[in-house]
Amino acid sequence: MKIIIVGSAYPYRGGLATFNERLAKEFAAQGDEVEVITFTLQYPSFLFPGKTQYSDRLPPEGLSIKAEINSVNPFNWVKVGRKIRKKKPDKVVFPYWMSFMAPCFGTIARVAKKTETIKCIGLIHNMIPHELSVLDKFFPAYFVKSMDAFVAMSKTVLEDISKFDKKNKPKCFAPHPTYDSYGEIISKESALSALNLDKEKRYLLFFGFIRAYKGLDLLLDAFADSRLRSCNLRLIIAGEFYEGEQFYMNKIRTLGIESEIELRTTFIPDAEVNAYFCAADLVIQPYKTATQSGVTQIAYYYEKPMLVTNVGGLGEVVPDKKVGYVVEPNAKAIADALFDFFTYRNEQSYIDNIRIEKEKYSWKSIVEMI
């Protein structure tokens, strides 16, 4: 088939760009002709909380990526839709993650679909954002009405789509595939050396950009639990602050755990991701709200036990006491699980289970579902 993916990709950085590029490679591996159409302007600078939207890596090899979309220019949306229509693809895939993109994506799809043979598929990361705004009351329905069908990456998201879909269009669940784009698995010793970390310590990893819904404050409170002081632990916080930096710095000082925190609070380049995960004994996602998470699927690839909170779809892919822990989103529950893991559990048994469980999360499966 001829496939067009509309969304973030090189020269933009981050998990969404990595996801779309890896998806395109899988379509190509299955014998499809695939092209990615990305942005000339993804977010206006005043809407982007990080330091830069752009990657400093080399462009991915073997992919056709064209920067054509201006996310805030309706005339551009019509132009892009017409270009897509002229290409006569079989399917146009719209990886969707936030309401801000609904007018842009919805308009491109409407224009492209004037050729009836073109089918538009919404590949939904989040239907309803973690942090609601007035846009979320009006914009998602516009996007949903423009799609022919949907693939959701968590069962929670599948339910959210139905809130906006009045025509009961085809929709299915396909879990987020395992990320295999960040380099090979390396030994823990090599990872600790690469990051200049003490090889005598055991490490927790909080990974990804930092916003309130991700619950870093809950993790800090849990990490200060007196029971953990005898476990020889360090907490790595790896990711860029998108908000609240001073709040977290103050909390760390107030809790008196400065010496036990490794702050790596800049954007983590793709080339360093494997070192952070391979250095960790346990990957923590203490989220207050969630749908699904790419961090889980990076942890699966690097065969790392996980602790996630019982929100959204996180618990769907982390069998409790098998590949990790699923706990309530509060500091005591997180601390209890940390103490249990580092005091009583056999880490190797978790890793053995992860190697079996991660076979479910292939890129081939999501392509076949689309």
Buried (B, 14 or more C-beta within 10 A) or exposed (E): EBBBBBBBBBBBBBBBBBBBBBBBBBBBEBEBBBBBBBBEBBBEEEEEEBEEBEBEBEEBEEBEBBBBBBBBBEEBBBBBBBBBBEBEBEBBBBBBBBBBBBBBBBBBBBBBBEEEEBBBBBBBBBBBBBEEEEBBEEBBBBBBBBBBBBBBBBBBBBBBBBEBBEEEBEBEBBBBBBBBBBBEEBEBEEBBBBBEBEEEBBBBBBBBBBBBEBBBBBBBBBBBBEEBEEBEBBBBBBBBBBEBEEEBBEBBEEBEBEEBBBBBBEBBEBEBBBBBBBBBBBBBBBBBBBBBBBBBBBBBBBBBBBBBBBBBBBBBBBEEEBBBBBBEBBBEBBBBBBBBBBEEBEBEEBEBBBEEBBEEBBBEBBBEBB
